[in-house]
Amino acid sequence: MHQDGLHALLKLIAGLPQVEKDNFGVVSSSLGLAMAAGALGRYPSDPPVKYFIDNDGPSDRPTLSVQQEIISLQGSLSLG
C-alpha cells in the first residue's frame, strides 16, 4: 500500500458510522511517515484529518541511509 492506497483506506474508515468525523486522525510509525505525510499532503481534506502523529520516523535521509548501511554490514544489529 502506498499513498493512494492509504488515501482510499482513510476514506473508507472515515465513512464508517462508528467513526467520529470531527476527531479523525492518523498515526504513523517509522517509514510510514513518508506514506502518511505524502497521502495527507496530496489529499489535504479528503477525508478531513484533525491530527497526524508520527512515532519515531526518520529525522533526515542521510541518517536513515547510514543506519541501513550499518544494518547491512552487521547483520541483525539492533539500533533501537
Secondary structure as a PSIPRED ss2 file (coil, helix, strand):
# PSIPRED VFORMAT (PSIPRED V4.0)

   1 M C   1.000  0.000  0.000
   2 H C   1.000  0.000  0.000
   3 Q H   0.000  1.000  0.000
   4 D H   0.000  1.000  0.000
   5 G H   0.000  1.000  0.000
   6 L H   0.000  1.000  0.000
   7 H H   0.000  1.000  0.000
   8 A H   0.000  1.000  0.000
   9 L H   0.000  1.000  0.000
  10 L H   0.000  1.000  0.000
  11 K H   0.000  1.000  0.000
  12 L H   0.000  1.000  0.000
  13 I H   0.000  1.000  0.000
  14 A H   0.000  1.000  0.000
  15 G C   1.000  0.000  0.000
  16 L C   1.000  0.000  0.000
  17 P C   1.000  0.000  0.000
  18 Q C   1.000  0.000  0.000
  19 V C   1.000  0.000  0.000
  20 E C   1.000  0.000  0.000
  21 K H   0.000  1.000  0.000
  22 D H   0.000  1.000  0.000
  23 N H   0.000  1.000  0.000
  24 F C   1.000  0.000  0.000
  25 G E   0.000  0.000  1.000
  26 V E   0.000  0.000  1.000
  27 V E   0.000  0.000  1.000
  28 S E   0.000  0.000  1.000
  29 S E   0.000  0.000  1.000
  30 S C   1.000  0.000  0.000
  31 L C   1.000  0.000  0.000
  32 G H   0.000  1.000  0.000
  33 L H   0.000  1.000  0.000
  34 A H   0.000  1.000  0.000
  35 M H   0.000  1.000  0.000
  36 A H   0.000  1.000  0.000
  37 A H   0.000  1.000  0.000
  38 G H   0.000  1.000  0.000
  39 A H   0.000  1.000  0.000
  40 L H   0.000  1.000  0.000
  41 G H   0.000  1.000  0.000
  42 R H   0.000  1.000  0.000
  43 Y C   1.000  0.000  0.000
  44 P C   1.000  0.000  0.000
  45 S E   0.000  0.000  1.000
  46 D C   1.000  0.000  0.000
  47 P C   1.000  0.000  0.000
  48 P E   0.000  0.000  1.000
  49 V C   1.000  0.000  0.000
  50 K C   1.000  0.000  0.000
  51 Y E   0.000  0.000  1.000
  52 F E   0.000  0.000  1.000
  53 I E   0.000  0.000  1.000
  54 D E   0.000  0.000  1.000
  55 N E   0.000  0.000  1.000
  56 D C   1.000  0.000  0.000
  57 G C   1.000  0.000  0.000
  58 P C   1.000  0.000  0.000
  59 S C   1.000  0.000  0.000
  60 D C   1.000  0.000  0.000
  61 R H   0.000  1.000  0.000
  62 P H   0.000  1.000  0.000
  63 T H   0.000  1.000  0.000
  64 L H   0.000  1.000  0.000
  65 S H   0.000  1.000  0.000
  66 V H   0.000  1.000  0.000
  67 Q H   0.000  1.000  0.000
  68 Q H   0.000  1.000  0.000
  69 E H   0.000  1.000  0.000
  70 I H   0.000  1.000  0.000
  71 I H   0.000  1.000  0.000
  72 S H   0.000  1.000  0.000
  73 L H   0.000  1.000  0.000
  74 Q H   0.000  1.000  0.000
  75 G C   1.000  0.000  0.000
  76 S C   1.000  0.000  0.000
  77 L C   1.000  0.000  0.000
  78 S C   1.000  0.000  0.000
  79 L C   1.000  0.000  0.000
  80 G C   1.000  0.000  0.000
